[in-house]
Amino acid sequence: MVVHCALLGTAFASLAGEDKTAVDDAVARGREIARIDGTAIRLHELSYDPEQRYKVELHAMEVRLYREQKAVLRQYIDQKLLEQEAAKRNMNADELIAMVTAQAEEKAKTFESDKEVLFQDFVKKMQHDFPSFSKRTAVMQSPGAAGLLSLPAGSAGTPFIEAVKNKVVEMKRAAYVNQAREAFVRGLRDQSRIEILLKRPPLLRLDLTPDDGPWLGSKDAPITIQSFIDFQCPSCKKASSTLKDLLVKKKGAIRIVARDFPLPSHPDAPMAARAAACADDQDRYWDYHDLLFDNQQALDVASLRGYARQAGLDTVRFDRCLEDDSRRKEVEKDVTEAALAGINSTPGIIINGFYLSGTPSLTHLEEVITAIENGQTPLAEDVP
């Protein structure tokens, strides 16, 4: 077999920094981009549009550069404010920060006496964040911790548990000191007149019409939110929770449409998406949707069937549906539409055509909706 891919390289060239007209020309002409044993393969046959990918990647770069500039500018301003404050106290900036740090560390010594309370709060938080784990085992991981810590039943009072408690106190102390330093600098900002003149990039508009998939909210709402999700994606779980909070605040004003975009890196995601579609056949999509996000670590077929029982579905009908190829085609339809629009990551949220990549905050979602309602082009999410 002989495969010629010279023109395929041209189609991808703009993404590598070459002239964008090569992509435009390839799309416009619809010329073949490869051959297999003499049979032509044309660009329109692929679930891929290089022009759309170029637009999405260019916009992502603009947003990334804006945020980098904002972060560097903020660091520069903070350093100037520290130097000015230090000069008033006849010291340098490093000495001033050391003084603030020492004061915070002195206050943080009281955490040692609260060790047991802090430990119990930490365990409760982990059990809340990881509901799929049994109540007998608290699985914990956090910044600064040495990997994943598992607490077997009956291990209370052991040297291991004491080490975990000490680690919790240490993390709490470090967080308190960092917060104290940040609060000190924030106070300096509040006392100063600071004007940030950088311009936030506008959101990119994608021509992607909502389908008739599962939805929440008001059917005739003026604001339609398409949410492309992968059930194995932790950020999708967070975005889903934020969208539900938005629905509570904007009840009657928005409609949230669920779309599937299982990523190749998540092997269980395609079948999970098909299972959710089968739950939708029995009008239980959102109950099942929540179960999948609550149990992201267990999305094998046996578990998917177990969640169907848990959601009160007709399991015989569910199993038959899961084997039906039409559900796979439904999922692939969403994937193809998203890919042709230039989307290649999750979560992908589109509000009346405006694309928000990543995990937007509730505040930013409200800001975007307000801008649309006022006939304005919404802007990318700002950074602190």
N, C-alpha and C positions, 0 to 999 in steps of 0.2 A: 504494500500500500504506500502511495506517495501523497504527502500532504504539503501543499504550498501555503504558507502563512505570511507572505511578505506584506500584503495589504492589511492584514490584521494588525501588524505593528504600526502601520500608518494610522489606523483607527484609534489606537491607544496613545499615539505620540503626544497629543496635547496634554495628557495627564502627566507626562514626564517633563513638561516644561517647553515643548516645541510649539510651533505655530498652530493655533486653534483652527485655522482655516482648513487644515488637513481633515479634521474631524467633520467640519461642516460640509466639505465637499463629498466625503464618503457617504454621509447621511443623505445629502441632496441627490446624488447620482444613484444611490442604491446599488452600487457596483458590488461584484463578488469580492469577498474578503479571504476566501480560501477555496481549495479544491480537494476532494477526495477521489482519487482515481479518475480525475477529469470532471467529476460532478461538482458544480459550483455550490458554494455556501455563501449566502448573502446576509448582510448585516441585519436586515429586518427579521431574519429567522431566529436570531438570538434574543434571549430575554435580557437584553442589555442595550442601552442607548448611550454611546460615549458622549454625545452632546449634553445629555441630562446629567451624566456623571460629572462632566466638566463643571457644569453650573453648581451642582451640589458641593463638590470638592472646593471650588473657588469660594463659595459662600462660607464654607466651614473654615477655610484658611483666613478669610477676612475677620470672622468672629474670633478665631484663635489669636490672631495678631492684635486685635483690639484688646482682648483680655490680657495678653502679655504686656502690652504697652501700659494698660491701666495698672497692672500689678507692679511693674517696674517704677512707674510714676509714683504710686502710693508709697513704695519703699523709700524712694528719694525724698518725698515730702516728709515722711515720718523721721528720717534721719536728720533733715534740716530742723524740724521741730525739736527733736531731742538735743541737738547741738545748741539751739537757742536757749532752751530751758536749762541745760547744763551750764551755759555761760553765766546765766543769772545766779547760779549757785556756786560759782567759782570752781567748777569741775569740768571734766570732759564727758562726752556722751557715754562712753563705756563705763565710767565710774557711776554715772547716774543710773544706768540700767542695772549695774551690780547692786546698787543701794536698794532699788525697787525689788529686785530678786531676793535679796537677803531679808527684807521685811516680809515678803510673801512666804518665804520658807519658814520663817519663825512662826507665823500664824498657822501654817500647814502642819506643824508638829502635833496639833490637837487631833489630827485624823487617826493617829495611832490608838487613841482611846475609843474611837468609833469603829475600830476594825471589824467587829462582828456585824454591825449594822450595814457597813459598806459592802461587806461580803455578801450578805443576804440580798441586798438590793441588786448587786451585780448578778447573782444567780437568777433572781426573778426576771431581770432584763433579758438574760440569755434564753431563758425558757420561753419568754414572750416572743423573742425574735426568731427562735427556732422551734415552732410548735410541733414539728414532726418527731422531735426527740421525746422519749418517755419522761415521765415526771421523776423517775428514779435516777436519771442521769442528766446532769446539766452540762452541756457542751459549750465551752466558752472560748472566744478568740477576740482579741482587741489589740489596738496599736500598742506596741511595747511588750506584749506578752510573747513568751517563747513558744510560738506555735499553738496547736489546738490542745486545750486542757479538758480532760474528761473526768468527771467526778462520779465514780461508781457508788452505788448504794452501800451504806455501812462504813464509809471511809472517813466519816467525820472524826476530827480530833487527831488524825494521823499527821506525821511530819509533812506529808505531801499537801494535805489540806492547809496546814499552817503556812507552808510556802506559798500556796495560792492566795491566802488571805494577805500575806505580806506584799505580794505582787499587786493585788487590788489597791492596797493603801498607797503603794509606790506610784501607781498610775494616777490615782486620785490626787496625790500630792503634786505630781508633775503637771497635771492638767490645771490645778489651782494656780500654780506659779505662772504658767503660760497665760492664763486668763488675767492674772494681776498685771502682768507686763502689758498685755493688749489693752486692758482698761486704762492704764496710765497713759499710753500713747493716744488712745481714743479721747481722753480728757484734754490732751494738748490740741488735738484736732478741733474739738468742740470750742476751744477758746480762740481759735484762729479763723480768719476768713479765707477759705480755700475755694478756688474755682477750678473745676475740671473741664477743660475745653475739648477733650477728645469726643468724637462723634460715634455713637453706637450704630453699628450696621443695621439696615432694615432686614426684616425676615425675607427669605426667598419664597416666591410663590410657585407652587407646583400645580399643574393641571391634572388633578386626580379626583375623579368623581366617586362619591361614596357608593358602595354597593348595598344590597338588601340584607346585610349580615345582622347579627345580634346588636341591639342598641338599648341604651338607657336614656331616660329623660323625656323630652317632649318631641313627638314625631315631627311636628311642624315648626320647631324652634328655628329662630333666625341664625343661630350659631350651630354649625355641625362640626364635631371633632372626630376625626378618624384616628384611631390608635392602633398602630401596627406593633404587634407583640410577639414575643417568643416566651413560652411558658417556663423555659429553663433560665431565662435572663433575670438576674436579681434586680437590675435597674427597671425592668418592666413591671415587676411586682411593686416597686416604690412608686412608679408613675401611675399605675392603676389605682393605688390608694389615694394619690393626690387628685386624680380625676374624679374619684368618688366624693372627695371633700369638696371639689369644685361644684359637683352636681347638687350637693346640699345647699351651697351658697347661691347657686344660679338656677335653682329649680324652675322649670318652665321656660327658661331662656336658652337652654342648650340641649343638644342631642349628642350622645357619645356612641360611635359606631366601632365595634371591635373588628379588627382585621388581623389576619395571620401573616407572620413573617419569621418562621423558624429558621434559625441560622445553621449553616453547615457544621459549625463547631459544636452544636448541641444535638447529639444523636437522637435523644428522646423527644425533642421538641416537635418534629413533624407528626408523630403518632399522637402526642398530647393534643395538638391542634385538631386532628381528626376526631379524637375522643370528645373534645369540646363541641365540635360541630354535631356529633351524635347526641350529646346532651341537649343541644339546641332543638333537635328534632322533637324532643319531649318537653320543650319550653322550660328547660332548667339550665340554660347556658350559664347564667351568671353565678348560680350556686356552684356549678361544677368548675367554672372559671376561678372562683375563690379557693376552692379545694386544691386545684392544681398549683396556684401560687403559694398556698400555705404548706405545700408538700413538694417543693421544687427538687428536693434531693431524691425523691422516689417517683419517677415518672415512667417506669417500665410498664409493659402491658398488663401484668398481673395487678399492679397498683392502680392503674387506670380503671380496671374493672372493679376494684375494691371501692374506689371513689364513687363509681356509678351506684353501687349499693348504698353507700353512705349518703348520697344525694337523693335516694329514694326513686331511682330510675327503674324502669322495666329492664332488667338485666339481659333477658333473652333478646329483646329488641335492640338493646344497646350493643351486645356482642355481634349481632347480625350486621348492624350498621357499621361497626368498627372494621368489619371485613369488606364492606362495600367500597369499591374503587371510586365511586362518585365523591366521597368525602375527601379522598386524596386530591382529586381534581379541583375541588373547591379551595383547598389550601394552596395548591399550586397556582391557581388563578390569582389569589391575593399576592403571592410571592412575585409572580410575573409582573403584575401591575406596579408593585412597589419598585422592583428592579428597573423597569423601563422608565419610571419617574426619577431614577437616580438614587434611590434610597438603598443603603447597603448595611445599615446597622439598626439596632433596636435599643430603646423604644423609639418609634418614629411617630410623632404627633403632628397632625395637619388640622389647622383651625381655619375653616372657610378658605382653604387653599394655601394658607401660610404654613410653612414647614418649620417645626421645632425639633431639632435633633437633641438627643441626650435626655436628661431627666429634669424637666422644668419645675420650678417651684410653683406653689399655689399662687403666690403674689404675681409671678410673671404671667401665668395663664390668665389671671384676671386683668392684668395690664393689656395683654394682647386682645382680649375680647372687648375691652373698653375702647381701644384704638379702632378696632373694626366697626364697632357700633357708631363711632364718631366719624366714620369715613376716612380714617387715617391708615397709613401703612405702619403696622406694628414693628417694633425694633427688637433686636436680639436681646437676650437676658443680660442684664448688667452684672457686674461683679462688685463686691463690697469695696 
